[in-house]
C-alpha cells in the first residue's frame, strides 16, 4: 500500500490497516483517480450476528 499511496499517516504497517489510520490513506492511480476507503461500510461482525 505504501508503494501506491498519495498520502499515508506515519504509523507502523501493522497498525495502518486499522481505523482511524486506514481512513486517512489516499491512493492515486495512473489515470489520476484518487481512491479512499468507503466510510459507510457496516461492521462484518455485526452483520454476521444479525444474519445468525
Number of C-alpha atoms within 10 A of each C-alpha: 12 12 6 12 16 14 12 17 16 9 9 8 11 7 12 19 13 10 9 11 14 15 16 13 19 17 18 14 11 7 6 8 8 12 13 13 12 7 7 6 7 8 8 9 8 9 10 9 8 8 6 5
